[in-house]
């Protein structure tokens, strides 16, 4: 079933509307806390998915005042751009450092470059979309398999020796979210249709969204409990916040300091905040330098003054 006399299927339209609502909801939250980089990465991902659904759903359509060649190039381009952002999203959003090459260079060589060559240059010359699809997705197909293995390896190395329930769920969710996008080249090659394409792409996004919301709720509960603990322990929240502002601590550093006050160990902090123990240690080291202390006891004492 198509909507408003366009080429867009009803299911595509529903996903697009839901994602637009989610985008503005998350954007409002981001404006109130612009230091939350992970929310920013998620917003970019969500925006690209909205563009992908709209262009993929509407194009190509002879009734739209754009050449069919341009419409197809835009539609495929939004898909390539979306797929290219995924490695960067996992690299930055989930601190998978081993994906740096793929996030910065790999997607340029094996996704963006084939798109420009076959779907922009060659396609604009010969007007043969079948030719562009047949040869333009060869490199992306094999690269998607390599990327899938690289992400799996990065996840395994990051969580090696850290098998808590929270981290295990995160690993599974991240990996499941990637798998549907690996199938995109197969869907494009065999032209399986908009319905299957939308279900695969948005299915992975649903997994990411559930995981993101779960982490946001967990973090909100943690912040609320930390506020209560600060009050119970006789430290005025305003005084603690003043010190955080004075020493220019980031939101992440503040969260870690609050957990240190509760007696949490580095590994426990990492599990609660969904970051590695090594990342926690780096944040603590940065806090020590900003506040001018040498150990946790001095830090807690100085932050409570």
C-alpha positions in Angstrom: 0.0 0.0 0.0 1.4 3.4 -1.1 0.7 6.8 0.5 -0.4 10.1 -0.9 0.0 8.9 -4.5 3.7 8.5 -4.2 6.1 5.5 -4.5 6.5 5.3 -0.7 5.0 2.3 1.0 2.9 2.7 4.1 5.4 0.8 6.3 8.2 3.2 5.1 6.0 6.2 5.9 5.2 4.9 9.4 8.9 4.3 10.2 9.8 7.8 8.8 7.1 9.5 11.0 8.1 7.6 14.1 11.8 8.4 13.5 11.0 12.1 12.9 9.2 12.3 16.2 12.0 10.5 18.0 14.5 12.9 16.4 12.9 16.0 17.7 12.4 14.4 21.1 16.1 13.5 21.4 17.2 16.8 19.8 15.4 18.7 22.6 17.2 16.6 25.2 20.5 17.2 23.4 20.0 21.0 23.5 19.7 20.8 27.3 22.8 18.7 27.6 25.1 19.4 24.6 28.0 17.7 26.3 26.4 14.3 25.7 28.4 13.2 22.6 26.7 9.8 22.4 23.3 11.4 22.0 24.8 13.6 19.2 26.1 10.5 17.4 22.7 8.9 17.7 21.0 12.0 16.4 23.2 12.0 13.3 22.4 8.3 12.8 18.7 9.0 13.1 18.8 11.9 10.7 20.6 9.9 8.1 18.0 7.1 8.5 15.2 9.5 8.0 16.7 10.9 4.9 17.3 7.4 3.7 13.7 6.3 4.3 12.3 9.4 2.6 14.5 9.3 -0.5 14.3 5.6 -0.8 10.6 5.7 -0.5 9.9 8.5 -2.8 12.5 8.0 -5.5 12.3 7.2 -8.4 9.0 8.9 -9.3 8.4 10.4 -12.8 5.9 12.8 -11.1 8.7 14.5 -9.1 10.4 17.4 -10.9 13.9 15.8 -11.0 15.6 13.7 -13.6 15.3 10.0 -12.9 19.0 9.7 -13.0 19.4 12.3 -10.3 16.6 10.7 -8.2 18.3 7.3 -8.3 21.7 8.8 -7.5 20.2 10.5 -4.5 18.3 7.5 -3.3 21.4 5.2 -3.5 23.6 7.9 -2.1 21.5 8.2 1.0 21.9 4.5 1.5 25.7 4.6 1.0 26.0 7.5 3.3 24.0 5.8 6.0 26.1 2.6 5.7 29.3 4.7 5.8 28.3 6.3 9.1 27.7 3.1 10.9 31.4 2.3 11.5 32.0 5.8 12.8 28.9 5.5 15.1 30.2 2.3 16.7 33.8 3.6 16.8 32.8 6.8 18.7 29.5 5.9 20.3 30.7 2.6 21.8 34.4 3.4 22.1 35.5 0.6 19.7 39.0 2.1 19.0 40.0 -0.8 16.7 37.4 0.4 14.2 39.2 3.7 13.6 40.6 2.7 10.2 37.2 1.5 9.0 35.4 4.6 10.4 37.8 7.1 8.8 39.4 5.5 5.8 37.7 2.2 5.0 34.3 3.6 4.2 35.8 6.2 1.9 37.7 3.6 -0.1 35.2 0.8 -0.2 31.8 2.6 0.1 31.9 6.3 -0.9 34.4 5.8 -3.8 32.5 3.0 -5.5 29.3 5.1 -5.2 30.9 8.1 -6.8 32.4 6.1 -9.6 29.4 3.9 -10.5 26.3 5.7 -9.3 27.3 9.3 -10.0 29.9 9.4 -12.8 29.3 6.2 -14.8 25.5 6.2 -14.3 25.2 9.9 -15.4 27.0 8.9 -18.6 25.3 5.7 -19.7 22.0 6.0 -17.8 22.2 2.3 -17.0 21.2 1.7 -13.4 21.5 -2.1 -13.8 25.1 -1.6 -14.7 25.8 0.7 -11.8 24.2 -1.8 -9.4 25.9 -4.8 -10.8 29.4 -3.5 -10.6 29.0 -0.7 -8.0 28.2 -2.9 -5.1 30.9 -5.6 -5.6 33.4 -3.8 -3.4 30.8 -2.7 -0.8 29.5 -6.3 -0.6 32.9 -7.8 0.2 33.8 -4.9 2.4 30.6 -5.3 4.4 31.7 -8.9 5.3 35.1 -7.6 6.3 33.5 -4.9 8.4 31.2 -7.3 10.1 34.2 -9.4 11.2 36.1 -6.3 12.2 33.2 -5.1 14.5 32.9 -8.5 16.0 36.6 -8.6 16.7 36.6 -5.1 18.2 33.7 -6.0 20.5 35.4 -9.2 21.6 38.7 -7.5 22.4 37.0 -4.6 24.2 35.0 -6.9 26.5 37.6 -9.6 26.9 37.6 -10.5 30.6 34.6 -8.2 31.3 31.6 -10.5 31.0 29.0 -8.7 33.1 25.4 -9.0 32.1 25.2 -5.4 31.1 28.2 -5.5 28.8 27.1 -8.8 27.3 23.7 -7.3 26.4 25.4 -4.3 24.8 27.7 -6.6 22.7 24.8 -8.6 21.4 22.7 -5.6 20.6 25.4 -3.8 18.7 26.2 -6.8 16.6 22.6 -7.6 15.8 22.1 -4.0 14.7 24.9 -4.3 12.2 23.9 -7.6 10.6 20.8 -6.2 8.7 22.9 -3.6 7.0 25.3 -6.2 5.7 22.4 -7.6 3.7 21.7 -4.3 1.9 24.1 -5.0 -0.9 22.4 -8.3 -1.5 19.0 -6.6 -1.5 20.2 -4.0 -4.0 21.8 -6.5 -6.3 18.7 -8.8 -6.5 16.3 -5.8 -6.4 14.2 -7.4 -3.6 12.0 -4.4 -3.2 11.3 -1.5 -0.8 9.5 -3.5 1.8 12.3 -6.0 2.5 14.8 -3.1 2.4 12.9 -1.0 4.9 12.4 -3.9 7.3 16.1 -4.8 7.2 17.4 -1.3 7.7 14.9 -0.1 10.2 15.1 -3.4 12.1 18.7 -2.8 12.9 17.8 0.8 14.0 15.1 -0.5 16.4 17.8 -2.6 18.2 20.0 0.5 18.5 17.2 2.7 19.7 16.1 0.2 22.4 19.7 -0.1 23.6 20.1 3.7 23.5 16.9 4.3 25.5 17.9 1.6 28.0 21.3 3.3 28.6 19.6 6.7 28.9 17.2 5.4 31.5 19.9 3.7 33.4 22.0 6.9 33.4 19.1 9.0 34.5 18.4 6.7 37.5 22.1 6.7 38.4 22.2 10.5 38.4 19.1 10.7 40.5 20.6 8.3 43.1 23.8 10.2 43.1 21.9 13.4 43.9 20.2 11.7 46.8 23.5 10.3 48.0 25.1 13.8 47.9 22.3 15.2 50.0 22.4 12.4 52.5 26.1 12.6 53.0 25.9 16.2 53.9 27.3 17.7 50.8 25.2 20.4 49.2 24.6 19.5 45.5 25.1 23.1 44.6 28.6 23.1 46.3 29.6 20.0 44.5 28.3 21.4 41.2 30.1 24.6 41.8 33.4 22.7 42.2 32.6 20.8 39.0 32.1 24.0 37.2 35.2 25.6 38.7 37.4 22.7 37.6 35.6 22.4 34.2 34.7 18.8 34.6 32.8 17.2 31.8 29.5 15.3 32.4 31.3 12.0 32.1 34.0 13.1 34.6 31.3 14.3 37.0 29.5 10.9 36.8 32.8 9.1 37.6 33.6 11.3 40.5 30.2 10.8 42.0 30.6 7.0 41.7 34.1 7.2 43.3 32.5 9.0 46.2 30.2 6.0 46.6 33.2 3.7 46.8 32.8 2.1 43.4 35.8 0.4 41.8 37.0 1.2 38.3 35.5 -2.0 36.8 32.2 -1.4 38.5 32.1 2.2 37.2 32.8 1.0 33.7 29.9 -1.5 33.8 27.5 1.1 35.1 28.5 3.7 32.5 29.0 1.2 29.6 32.6 2.1 29.1 35.8 0.1 29.5 37.9 0.1 32.7 40.8 1.7 30.8 38.5 4.6 29.7 37.5 5.1 33.4 41.2 5.3 34.4 41.9 7.9 31.7 39.0 10.0 32.9 40.1 9.8 36.5 43.7 10.8 35.5 42.2 13.8 33.7 40.2 14.8 36.7 43.3 14.5 39.0 45.1 16.9 36.7 42.2 19.4 36.5 41.5 19.4 40.3 45.2 19.2 41.2 45.2 16.1 43.4 47.1 12.9 43.4 44.7 10.3 44.7 41.0 9.6 45.1 40.9 10.5 48.8 42.2 14.0 48.0 39.8 14.3 45.1 36.7 13.5 47.1 37.8 15.8 50.0 38.5 18.7 47.6 35.2 18.3 45.7 33.2 18.3 48.9 34.7 21.6 50.3 
